[in-house]
Amino acid sequence: QVQLVESGGGLVQAGGSLRLSCAASGSIVSINAMGWYRQAPGKQRELVATGTSGGSTNYADSVKGRFTISRDNAKNTVYLQMNSLKPEDTAVYYCNANIRSIFVLRDYWGQGTQVTVSS
């Protein structure tokens, strides 16, 4: 059994910052990519940022220069530092991880954390 638990969402004014965390736990053998996606009301879920265990990162164009993804591989945790937040960043943010457990290799999702940016 593998779980992803997110924390750090909330309400912030435009221009402010938030830091999201996502910790993976359970029968983990190894973790490949970890990342963040978001879904705004009435829109499809979209990629925000991903990071590999080797340190490579990928960002959506809309967040480049404002968001930073990082990982603590020893803690099986991924972070998303969000700066210069805009109202259009308002969404439910989901953690995703490609994890090899003792049973299977598959993608896992967190429960989601709400980020609301007021203008």
C-alpha positions as MATLAB code, in Angstrom:
seq = 'QVQLVESGGGLVQAGGSLRLSCAASGSIVSINAMGWYRQAPGKQRELVATGTSGGSTNYADSVKGRFTISRDNAKNTVYLQMNSLKPEDTAVYYCNANIRSIFVLRDYWGQGTQVTVSS';
ca = [
       0.000    0.000    0.000;
       1.358    3.396   -1.057;
      -0.029    6.788   -0.086;
       0.702   10.360   -1.108;
      -0.203   12.983    1.471;
      -0.206   16.636    0.494;
      -0.113   19.748    2.630;
       0.436   23.471    2.325;
      -2.477   24.804    0.321;
      -4.525   27.804    1.360;
      -5.671   31.314    0.571;
      -3.145   33.959   -0.424;
      -3.249   37.383   -2.037;
      -1.896   37.936   -5.516;
       1.861   38.340   -5.410;
       2.167   36.116   -2.371;
       3.812   32.742   -1.896;
       2.872   29.241   -0.810;
       4.822   26.025   -0.412;
       3.197   22.675   -1.087;
       4.569   19.395    0.242;
       3.793   15.820   -0.736;
       5.134   12.841    1.174;
       4.997    9.288   -0.133;
       4.752    6.411    2.309;
       4.146    2.683    2.314;
       5.812   -0.304    0.702;
       8.081    1.770   -1.549;
      11.032    0.240   -3.358;
      11.893    3.250   -5.502;
      10.371    6.473   -6.817;
      10.917    7.737  -10.330;
       9.306   11.029  -11.314;
       7.355   13.096   -8.803;
       5.358   16.120   -9.758;
       2.451   18.472   -9.396;
      -0.661   18.913  -11.486;
      -3.568   21.283  -11.028;
      -7.201   21.467  -11.973;
      -9.204   24.664  -12.016;
     -13.025   24.625  -12.034;
     -14.345   23.697  -15.465;
     -10.876   22.911  -16.808;
      -8.853   19.784  -17.411;
      -6.081   18.722  -15.094;
      -2.767   20.128  -16.303;
       0.900   19.604  -15.586;
       2.544   22.197  -13.337;
       5.998   20.750  -12.716;
       7.794   17.433  -12.508;
      11.129   16.316  -11.138;
      13.060   13.093  -11.588;
      15.099   11.309   -8.954;
      18.192   12.463  -10.829;
      17.296   16.116  -10.467;
      15.875   16.952  -13.895;
      12.871   19.258  -13.834;
      10.129   20.305  -16.223;
       7.698   23.212  -15.862;
       4.568   24.450  -17.546;
       5.270   27.676  -19.416;
       2.722   29.496  -17.261;
       4.714   28.900  -14.064;
       8.316   29.113  -15.275;
      10.311   31.597  -13.240;
       7.699   31.668  -10.457;
       7.420   28.048   -9.239;
      10.221   25.744   -8.158;
       9.933   21.992   -7.682;
      12.346   20.180   -5.413;
      12.704   16.742   -3.877;
      14.076   15.223   -0.733;
      14.704   11.671   -1.876;
      15.634   10.519    1.619;
      12.178   11.566    2.837;
      10.288   10.514   -0.321;
       8.938   14.064   -0.428;
       8.411   16.571   -3.208;
       7.873   20.290   -2.716;
       6.459   23.070   -4.849;
       7.514   26.589   -3.942;
       5.077   28.997   -5.546;
       6.028   32.672   -5.700;
       4.421   35.678   -7.366;
       1.089   33.907   -7.318;
      -1.650   35.084   -9.660;
      -5.433   34.625   -9.474;
      -5.174   32.280  -12.457;
      -3.081   29.918  -10.319;
      -6.215   29.165   -8.299;
      -6.890   25.430   -8.535;
      -6.777   22.138   -6.715;
      -3.172   20.962   -6.802;
      -2.472   17.236   -6.998;
       0.741   15.413   -6.277;
       1.706   12.587   -8.628;
       4.459   10.008   -8.297;
       5.636    7.045  -10.329;
       6.450    4.499   -7.650;
       7.731    0.955   -7.642;
       6.301   -0.863   -4.646;
       6.971   -4.446   -3.698;
       3.966   -5.341   -5.849;
       3.832   -3.088   -8.889;
       5.177   -0.033  -10.750;
       2.459    2.553  -11.251;
       1.402    6.168  -10.841;
      -0.142    7.349   -7.603;
      -2.096   10.517   -6.876;
      -2.589   12.557   -3.745;
      -5.972   13.714   -2.531;
      -5.465   17.286   -3.723;
      -4.970   20.565   -1.884;
      -6.806   23.790   -2.668;
      -4.840   26.890   -3.606;
      -6.830   30.104   -3.872;
      -5.229   33.367   -4.979;
      -7.269   36.502   -4.429;
      -6.841   39.622   -6.526;
];
